[in-house]
C-alpha cells in the first residue's frame, strides 16, 4: 500500500509537499510563540504589584514616581508597550530583576544548571525504572505484576509532590540520616567549588573535591527520586500501552511460532518497535519535570529555576516572572518540536504519503 | 417491552435482540454499573468521595473541635484520644481542621469543573463542527495554553490575580479547559459526518440546534469521564498553590496550606505535615480510581 503511493509520487512532487508541510510546521511554531508572548505580557500586566512602587519605594516623591513611570513606558498605550516588550525579548533583554538587581537573563543562567542537574538525574531514574516496569506490566497483562504497576502509577499520580518530598526528608534525613538536608551540598561545603559547568556533581570531580562530590550526591538523590516518581509513573503507563499494542501484532505471533524465546520476542522484536515512541515520551516527561521542580525546589531549598520562580512570584517581580513563564513555554514547545522531529526522522512509518 | 409480556427484567436487560433505543441505553447502564461495582477499586473511590461529601456537608457536627480556635497550652500535641490526629503549632485540632478543609477542597474541585466543562465544550464543538479557519484559530489558542505545564501557568495567573481561593479557582480553570476542548473537538469531528447529522441539516436544523441536540449528547460521556479524571489533578494543583501560599490563606484549614505551615515543626512533630498531606493523597487517589471506573461505564472505547 505504501509502495503504491511512493511510485506515483514523483521526486519533485515529494519535494514540494515536504516544503509545504515544513512551512506549515514553522508557521505554526511562530504563531504559537507569538501567542506565548501575548499570554506572558497579559500575565505581566495583571500583576497586582505596582512595578513603579517596587523600584522607587513608598517614600518617593510624585515627580520621581512619574519619571520612573514614564521610563518604564507605562504611560504608553498597551499596544506600544507590547511592541516594546516583544522587541526587548527578541534582543534577549528581559530587564532587571528587582530583587537581585541584576539582569534577569543573568539570574536565570546562574540558577538553571541546578535544575538541569536535578531534572537529568530524575529522568534517568524515571525512565530507568518506568520502562522496565511498563514492559513487565504489558507482558504480564492482567496478572499480579500488571495490577501492581498500574496501582503504583496511579498512586504516584495521586501523591502531592511537595508532601512526598517532606515525608522523604522526615524519613531519610531526620530519622535515618541517609540523605543530606536541604540545598545542593552541606552548608560548610557551599561555595567551595566555583562553577565551571554549573553542574556541581561534575564540577566537584573536575577540581578533585571528592568530599563536595559525596555531599552533593547525598543531597541530590532524595529530591531527584521524589521528582522522578511522576515521570516514572507516566513512562511506565505509556510503555505498557505501547507494548500491549505491539504484542498483539501478527509479527509477534509469527516470531512465537518460529520458536523464538520469550525474551527474544519481547526485547528483539516488540521493544525495538516502540523505541522511537519511548524517546518522545521521555522528552515530554523531561519537560514535565519543570512543573514538579517548582514545588520540589521549594521543599528542598534547591537553588534552581523553580525556587527562583516562586520566590519572585511572592515578591511580585514582574520582569523575572514574565521571563520565567516565557522560558518554560519556549522549552515546552522546543521539546514538543524535538520529539516530533525525532519521530519523523527515526520512524519510517510516519514518513509515508 | 412491546408485545413480550412474558419477558422479565433480566431478559429485557440481557437479550441480544434489542428493540428500542431505550432498551439499548438501559442495557448499557445495567451492565456498565454491574462492571463498575465488580471493581473493588472503583467502589473504593466512590465510597471515599461520598464520605468526603458527607464530611463537607456535616463538617460542624463531625469535627470534634472548632477548626480556628487556638489553644496554646496544647500546641503540637501528638495524636491522642482527645485530639485524634494531634494538634498544630497553635494548639488547633488537626482532625477538625481536615474535616473543615474538605469543604474548601470540594468547593474548588466542583467550581473548576463547572466552569471548565461548558467552556471546553463550546470551544471544542465550535472548532470541530465549523472546521476551517474557526478550527485553526481556536485550536491554536488551545495549543498555546497547552504549551505551558499547567501548574506553572496556574502559578503565574494566581500570582497575577493575587492570592485567595476564588483567584486560585480562576487560575486553575484557565489551565484546565484546553484538554476538554481538544476532546470535544475530536468527538465532534467523528460525529459531524454521520448520516443523522446530515438528515438533521437537510430537514432544516441550524448549527446551534444540531450542536445542542445532536452533537452535545455524544460529547457528554467522554467529557464527564475526562473531568472526573481531571479532578485529582485539580485537587493537587489547588493544594500546590495553597502550599506555595498562593491559594487559600493561613487561618483557613486548606490542606496544602496546612502542610506548608507545618513544615517548620515537622522534625519534632511528624503529624502536623503527615496528616493533611495524607488527606490530599487519599482524596486524589479516590478521584482517580472513581474516574477509571466511570470510564469503563460511560466511555468503553477508551478503556483498556
Contacts between the chains, C-beta under 8 A, distances in Angstrom:
chain1	res1	chain2	res2	distance
A	28	B	140	7.3
A	31	B	140	5.7
A	32	B	140	6.9
A	32	B	143	6.0
A	32	B	144	5.7
A	32	B	147	6.2
A	35	B	140	6.7
A	35	B	141	6.8
A	35	B	143	8.0
A	35	B	144	3.7
A	36	B	144	6.1
A	36	B	147	6.6
A	39	B	144	6.2
A	39	B	145	7.7
A	39	B	148	8.0
A	43	B	156	4.8
A	43	B	157	6.6
A	43	B	160	4.9
A	44	B	160	7.7
A	46	B	157	7.9
A	46	B	160	3.7
A	46	B	161	6.6
A	47	B	159	6.8
A	47	B	160	5.1
A	48	B	160	7.2
A	48	B	161	7.4
A	48	B	162	4.6
A	151	B	41	7.8
A	154	B	285	6.9
A	154	B	288	5.3
A	154	B	289	7.0
A	154	B	292	7.7
A	155	B	285	6.5
A	157	B	232	6.8
A	157	B	284	7.7
A	157	B	288	6.0
A	158	B	232	5.7
A	158	B	236	7.7
A	158	B	281	5.8
A	158	B	284	3.9
A	158	B	285	3.9
A	158	B	287	7.8
A	158	B	288	5.3
A	159	B	281	5.5
A	159	B	284	7.5
A	160	B	236	5.6
A	160	B	239	5.2
A	160	B	240	7.0
A	160	B	243	7.7
A	160	B	256	7.3
A	160	B	259	7.5
A	160	B	277	5.9
A	160	B	280	4.8
A	160	B	281	6.5
A	160	B	284	7.3
A	161	B	236	7.9
A	161	B	240	7.5
A	162	B	239	7.9
A	162	B	240	6.5
A	162	B	243	4.9
A	162	B	256	7.7
A	162	B	259	6.8
A	162	B	260	7.9
A	163	B	259	5.6
A	163	B	273	7.1
A	163	B	276	7.9
A	163	B	277	3.2
A	163	B	280	6.6
A	163	B	281	7.2
A	164	B	277	7.9
A	166	B	259	7.0
A	166	B	263	6.5
A	166	B	266	6.2
A	166	B	273	5.2
A	166	B	277	7.1
A	167	B	273	7.6
A	167	B	274	6.9
A	167	B	277	7.1
A	169	B	266	7.5
A	170	B	266	5.9
A	170	B	267	7.2
A	170	B	270	5.9
A	170	B	273	7.3
A	170	B	274	7.8
A	174	B	266	7.8
A	174	B	267	4.9
A	241	B	304	6.9
A	244	B	304	7.2
A	287	B	149	7.1
A	288	B	149	6.3
A	290	B	149	5.8
A	290	B	152	6.9
A	291	B	149	3.7
A	291	B	150	7.4
A	291	B	151	4.7
A	291	B	152	6.0
A	294	B	151	6.4
A	294	B	152	6.3
A	294	B	155	6.7
A	294	B	244	7.8
A	295	B	151	7.6
A	295	B	240	5.6
A	295	B	243	6.9
A	295	B	244	7.3
A	298	B	243	7.8
A	298	B	244	6.5
A	299	B	263	7.9
A	309	B	152	7.5
A	309	B	155	7.4
A	310	B	155	7.4
A	310	B	244	5.7
A	313	B	155	6.2
A	313	B	156	7.6
A	313	B	159	4.2
A	313	B	244	7.6
A	313	B	246	7.1
A	314	B	245	6.8
A	316	B	159	7.2
A	321	B	156	6.4
A	321	B	159	6.4
A	325	B	148	7.5
A	325	B	152	6.8
A	325	B	153	7.6
A	325	B	156	4.8
A	328	B	148	6.4
A	328	B	149	6.6
A	328	B	152	5.2
A	329	B	147	5.4
A	329	B	148	5.3
A	332	B	147	5.0
A	332	B	148	6.5
A	332	B	149	6.7
A	333	B	147	5.1
A	336	B	147	7.2
